[in-house]
Amino acid sequence: MREITQPPLVYLQELQREVHEGKYHTGLGYVVQAVATKVC
């Protein structure tokens, strides 16, 4: 069985931004942006 490890985070940010995801799903929303490196 292989151990599952969390990949190292390069960038992590929680912010509020304007979202446009269709006719009825727009406006200010909270989002989390993350970038991680792949562990080989």
Phi and psi in radians as a Rosetta constraint file:
Dihedral C 1 N 2 CA 2 C 2 CIRCULARHARMONIC -1.589 0.35
Dihedral N 2 CA 2 C 2 N 3 CIRCULARHARMONIC 2.365 0.35
Dihedral C 2 N 3 CA 3 C 3 CIRCULARHARMONIC -1.295 0.35
Dihedral N 3 CA 3 C 3 N 4 CIRCULARHARMONIC 2.356 0.35
Dihedral C 3 N 4 CA 4 C 4 CIRCULARHARMONIC -1.622 0.35
Dihedral N 4 CA 4 C 4 N 5 CIRCULARHARMONIC 2.155 0.35
Dihedral C 4 N 5 CA 5 C 5 CIRCULARHARMONIC -2.058 0.35
Dihedral N 5 CA 5 C 5 N 6 CIRCULARHARMONIC 2.699 0.35
Dihedral C 5 N 6 CA 6 C 6 CIRCULARHARMONIC -1.406 0.35
Dihedral N 6 CA 6 C 6 N 7 CIRCULARHARMONIC 2.273 0.35
Dihedral C 6 N 7 CA 7 C 7 CIRCULARHARMONIC -1.180 0.35
Dihedral N 7 CA 7 C 7 N 8 CIRCULARHARMONIC 2.575 0.35
Dihedral C 7 N 8 CA 8 C 8 CIRCULARHARMONIC -1.108 0.35
Dihedral N 8 CA 8 C 8 N 9 CIRCULARHARMONIC 2.243 0.35
Dihedral C 8 N 9 CA 9 C 9 CIRCULARHARMONIC -1.390 0.35
Dihedral N 9 CA 9 C 9 N 10 CIRCULARHARMONIC 2.355 0.35
Dihedral C 9 N 10 CA 10 C 10 CIRCULARHARMONIC -1.700 0.35
Dihedral N 10 CA 10 C 10 N 11 CIRCULARHARMONIC -0.638 0.35
Dihedral C 10 N 11 CA 11 C 11 CIRCULARHARMONIC -2.622 0.35
Dihedral N 11 CA 11 C 11 N 12 CIRCULARHARMONIC 2.302 0.35
Dihedral C 11 N 12 CA 12 C 12 CIRCULARHARMONIC -2.538 0.35
Dihedral N 12 CA 12 C 12 N 13 CIRCULARHARMONIC 2.200 0.35
Dihedral C 12 N 13 CA 13 C 13 CIRCULARHARMONIC -2.579 0.35
Dihedral N 13 CA 13 C 13 N 14 CIRCULARHARMONIC 2.338 0.35
Dihedral C 13 N 14 CA 14 C 14 CIRCULARHARMONIC -1.895 0.35
Dihedral N 14 CA 14 C 14 N 15 CIRCULARHARMONIC 2.251 0.35
Dihedral C 14 N 15 CA 15 C 15 CIRCULARHARMONIC -2.656 0.35
Dihedral N 15 CA 15 C 15 N 16 CIRCULARHARMONIC 2.943 0.35
Dihedral C 15 N 16 CA 16 C 16 CIRCULARHARMONIC -1.838 0.35
Dihedral N 16 CA 16 C 16 N 17 CIRCULARHARMONIC 2.298 0.35
Dihedral C 16 N 17 CA 17 C 17 CIRCULARHARMONIC -2.625 0.35
Dihedral N 17 CA 17 C 17 N 18 CIRCULARHARMONIC 2.848 0.35
Dihedral C 17 N 18 CA 18 C 18 CIRCULARHARMONIC -1.327 0.35
Dihedral N 18 CA 18 C 18 N 19 CIRCULARHARMONIC 2.226 0.35
Dihedral C 18 N 19 CA 19 C 19 CIRCULARHARMONIC -2.033 0.35
Dihedral N 19 CA 19 C 19 N 20 CIRCULARHARMONIC 2.536 0.35
Dihedral C 19 N 20 CA 20 C 20 CIRCULARHARMONIC -2.343 0.35
Dihedral N 20 CA 20 C 20 N 21 CIRCULARHARMONIC 1.655 0.35
Dihedral C 20 N 21 CA 21 C 21 CIRCULARHARMONIC -2.203 0.35
Dihedral N 21 CA 21 C 21 N 22 CIRCULARHARMONIC 0.827 0.35
Dihedral C 21 N 22 CA 22 C 22 CIRCULARHARMONIC 2.067 0.35
Dihedral N 22 CA 22 C 22 N 23 CIRCULARHARMONIC 3.017 0.35
Dihedral C 22 N 23 CA 23 C 23 CIRCULARHARMONIC -1.050 0.35
Dihedral N 23 CA 23 C 23 N 24 CIRCULARHARMONIC -0.697 0.35
Dihedral C 23 N 24 CA 24 C 24 CIRCULARHARMONIC -1.899 0.35
Dihedral N 24 CA 24 C 24 N 25 CIRCULARHARMONIC 0.202 0.35
Dihedral C 24 N 25 CA 25 C 25 CIRCULARHARMONIC -2.283 0.35
Dihedral N 25 CA 25 C 25 N 26 CIRCULARHARMONIC 1.261 0.35
Dihedral C 25 N 26 CA 26 C 26 CIRCULARHARMONIC -2.353 0.35
Dihedral N 26 CA 26 C 26 N 27 CIRCULARHARMONIC 2.820 0.35
Dihedral C 26 N 27 CA 27 C 27 CIRCULARHARMONIC 2.188 0.35
Dihedral N 27 CA 27 C 27 N 28 CIRCULARHARMONIC -2.968 0.35
Dihedral C 27 N 28 CA 28 C 28 CIRCULARHARMONIC -1.320 0.35
Dihedral N 28 CA 28 C 28 N 29 CIRCULARHARMONIC 2.317 0.35
Dihedral C 28 N 29 CA 29 C 29 CIRCULARHARMONIC -2.531 0.35
Dihedral N 29 CA 29 C 29 N 30 CIRCULARHARMONIC 2.742 0.35
Dihedral C 29 N 30 CA 30 C 30 CIRCULARHARMONIC -1.596 0.35
Dihedral N 30 CA 30 C 30 N 31 CIRCULARHARMONIC 2.302 0.35
Dihedral C 30 N 31 CA 31 C 31 CIRCULARHARMONIC -2.321 0.35
Dihedral N 31 CA 31 C 31 N 32 CIRCULARHARMONIC 2.751 0.35
Dihedral C 31 N 32 CA 32 C 32 CIRCULARHARMONIC -2.101 0.35
Dihedral N 32 CA 32 C 32 N 33 CIRCULARHARMONIC 2.195 0.35
Dihedral C 32 N 33 CA 33 C 33 CIRCULARHARMONIC -1.919 0.35
Dihedral N 33 CA 33 C 33 N 34 CIRCULARHARMONIC 2.287 0.35
Dihedral C 33 N 34 CA 34 C 34 CIRCULARHARMONIC -2.442 0.35
Dihedral N 34 CA 34 C 34 N 35 CIRCULARHARMONIC 2.485 0.35
Dihedral C 34 N 35 CA 35 C 35 CIRCULARHARMONIC -2.286 0.35
Dihedral N 35 CA 35 C 35 N 36 CIRCULARHARMONIC 2.290 0.35
Dihedral C 35 N 36 CA 36 C 36 CIRCULARHARMONIC -2.351 0.35
Dihedral N 36 CA 36 C 36 N 37 CIRCULARHARMONIC 2.817 0.35
Dihedral C 36 N 37 CA 37 C 37 CIRCULARHARMONIC -1.688 0.35
Dihedral N 37 CA 37 C 37 N 38 CIRCULARHARMONIC 2.616 0.35
Dihedral C 37 N 38 CA 38 C 38 CIRCULARHARMONIC -1.418 0.35
Dihedral N 38 CA 38 C 38 N 39 CIRCULARHARMONIC 2.298 0.35
Dihedral C 38 N 39 CA 39 C 39 CIRCULARHARMONIC -1.642 0.35
Dihedral N 39 CA 39 C 39 N 40 CIRCULARHARMONIC 2.140 0.35
